[in-house]
Amino acid sequence: MTAARMLLEELGGAEPYTRSVGAAATLVVRSSTAPPH
């Protein structure tokens, strides 16, 4: 998560498109990493 967040910050500062893609990727990583409830 930390590495993904650093990568997101490096790629995406203020670009809304990159930020949206990063947020979607974060959600995918979370859902694939976290056990289903």
C-alpha positions as CSV (number, residue, x, y, z in Angstrom):
1,M,0.0,0.0,0.0
2,T,2.8,2.4,0.9
3,A,4.7,1.8,-2.3
4,A,1.5,2.2,-4.3
5,R,0.7,5.4,-2.6
6,M,4.2,6.8,-3.2
7,L,3.9,5.8,-6.9
8,L,0.5,7.5,-7.0
9,E,2.0,10.7,-5.6
10,E,4.9,10.6,-8.0
11,L,2.7,9.9,-11.1
12,G,-0.3,11.9,-10.2
13,G,0.2,15.1,-8.3
14,A,-2.6,17.4,-9.5
15,E,-3.7,15.5,-12.6
16,P,-7.3,14.6,-12.0
17,Y,-7.2,11.7,-14.6
18,T,-4.1,10.1,-13.1
19,R,-5.6,10.6,-9.6
20,S,-8.8,8.8,-10.6
21,V,-6.8,6.0,-12.2
22,G,-4.7,5.7,-9.1
23,A,-7.8,5.7,-6.8
24,A,-9.3,2.9,-8.9
25,A,-6.0,0.9,-8.8
26,T,-5.9,1.4,-5.0
27,L,-9.4,0.1,-4.7
28,V,-8.5,-3.0,-6.8
29,V,-5.4,-3.6,-4.7
30,R,-7.4,-3.3,-1.5
31,S,-10.2,-5.6,-2.7
32,S,-7.7,-8.2,-3.9
33,T,-5.5,-7.9,-0.8
34,A,-8.2,-7.7,1.9
35,P,-10.1,-10.9,2.7
36,P,-13.8,-10.8,1.6
37,H,-16.2,-10.0,4.4
